[in-house]
Amino acid sequence: MASSGYVLPGQEYTRDTSYIESRITRDAADGWPVEPGRYRLVVARACPWANRTIIVRRLLGLEDAISIAFCGPTHDMRSWTFDLDPDGLDPVLGIHWLAEAYYRRVPGYPKGITVPAIVDVPSGAVVTNDFAQITLDMSSEWVDHHREGAPDLYPEPLREEMDEVMRRIYTEVNNGVYRCGFAGSQEAYDAAYDRLFAALDWLEERLTDRRYLMGETITEADVRLFTTLVRFDPVYHGHFKCSRNRLTEMPALWAYARDLFTTPGFGDTVDFLQIKSHYYEVHTDINPNGIVPKGPDLSGWLEPHGREELGGRPWGDGTPPPPPRPEERVPQEATPLPGGIAPA
């Protein structure tokens, strides 16, 4: 369950947006203080919402402050599982199903068992699964533990416009592809399709003459759009019937996506094999035979993008992150990048 939602017969897909909203803050207002080494970020590389947290944690250099656990790309009806680890157990939390951490926080937790989730290691209980707030808090509440040279992903002067842009990206693009894929009727699908491509056309225009969504530097808005774009041709175009055109047929968006993909911290977090495995194997209501397509050809992600001509300072006053740690690298066979490491 990369996300949770429901479809009423004949209606559009509706995402359940009620999360465990506790926040980890410097003032511990919710009872959860910022404390390096106390919390574990549970993710799945397949999930776009979790992929955001992987990227932001890496860009800000929070690897020492917040440990990370990777679930496998598929799950059963109970929960995401730690089947990538020996004996199927997370070595820190000692659990097989992520649901166990949810139940320790809320016995019989009735909502979707989603990633990303931050777990309090001492108690083994989920603190939050509010994916949108998690990354914003990484920028603001964990600032004392950022690496030297960490970029400002949520700059104060841009926040009003940035919030509006991110809201539109979420409703029309991030969630828009799901509204297409899980539409409960032709009418609901048609409406979702039109909304999605109207937003993509808006983004195509916006990115024609600016390198990043907010101008000259990378921000959280770019992270949020990237994780949908990188899944568009491998999954959403066919599996979710978002088929007006491929990402590769939208010049500005395709070049922008390639620019980010070859930026340290973005493409080197992407595991295309896990992405395809998750969507095509788990969504049996859409793909009952569980057949995973062999395509598309991913070599285009490394073609020159030419976005440097637009100028910009990708990291602002900061610097790019170092290469991923060996234990956090994407396997070479899962990405077109040599060794799974994006060039600097």
Residue, then its C-alpha position, 0 to 999 in steps of 0.5 A: m500500500a504505497s498509498s491508500g484510497y477507495v473507489l465507489p462504483g461509478q465514481e472517481y478514486t479518492r485518496d484517504t488523507s487521514y494520517i498519523e500526524s504527530r510531528i518530530t520537532r525541536d520543541a517536542a510539541d507533540g511529544w516527539p523531540v528531534e533526537p539523532g539516532r532515535y528514529r527510523l525512516v521506513v520506505a520502499r523504493a517503489c513508492p513515489w511518496a517514500n521516494r520523496t523522503i529518500i531524496v530529501r534525507r540524502l540532499l540534506g545529509l541526514e543519514d547519520a541522524i535518521s536511519i533508513a529501512f527498505c521494504g521490498p517492492t511488493h506486499d500482502m494484504r497485511s502490510w509492507t514487509f522487510d523481505l529484502d533483509p535476512d530472515g525477513l526482519d528489519p535488523v533494527l526494529g526486529i519486525h517482519w511487517l510494518a503493520e507491527a509498528y503501526y499497531r504499537r502506536v494504535p492497536g488495531y490501526p484501521k487505516g492503510i499501512t503506508v510508507p513512508a513512516i517514521v518509527d520511534v526505535p525505543s518503543g517500536a511505534v510509528v510516529t508519523n506517516d504524514f509524507a508531505q509534512i515529513t519532508l518539510d520537517m526534515s528541512s526545518e526541524w532537523v536543520d541543526h543536523h543537516r550536512e555542511g552545504a545542505p541546500d535550502l529546499y523550502p526557502e522562506p521568500l518562496r514559500e507562498e508561491m511554492d505551497e500553491v505550486m506543490r498543492r497543484i502538483y499534488t492534486e493534479v499530477n501526483n494524485g492525478v495519475y492514481r485518479c486515472g488508474f483507479a477510476g470507477s467509470q469511464e466518466a470518472y476516468d475521462a475527467a481525471y485524464d483531462r485534469l492530469f494532462a491540463a496540469l502537465d501542459w501547464l508544467e511544460e510551459r512553466l519549465t520551458d524557460r526556467r530550469y527548476l519549478m521555482g526558478e534557479t535552484i532545486t527545491e522541495a517542489d522539484v522533488r515532489l514532481f520528479t518522483t511522479l515523472v520518473r514513474f510516468d513512462p514505466v508505469y503510469h502511461g500504460h498501467f494507469k492509462c495516462s496515455r495521451n503521450r509519453l513523458t519523452e514526448m513533452p520536450a521541456l518536462w522530459a529534459y527537466a526530468r533528465d536534468l534532475f535524474t542525473t543530479p546527485g540525490f535524484g536518479d541514484t535513488v530510483d530503482f526501476l525494477q522495484i517500481k515496475s514490480h510493485y505496480y504491476e504485481v500488486h495491482t491485480d485489480i488492474n493487471p490480474n495476471g501480474i505480468v511485468p513489462k520488459g520495457p520501456d528502454l531506459s537508456g534515454w535517461l542519460e541523453p544530454h538534456g541541455r538544461e544548463e543553457l537556462g543557467g541557474r544554481p542547482w544547490g543555491d549557496g550549498t553543495p551537492p551531496p556525496p555519493p550514496r553509502p554502499e548499503e543504500r545504493v540502488p543495484q546497477e541492474a535497476t538503473p541505467l546509471p553506471g553503478g547506480i550512482a548519478p554523475a556529479 
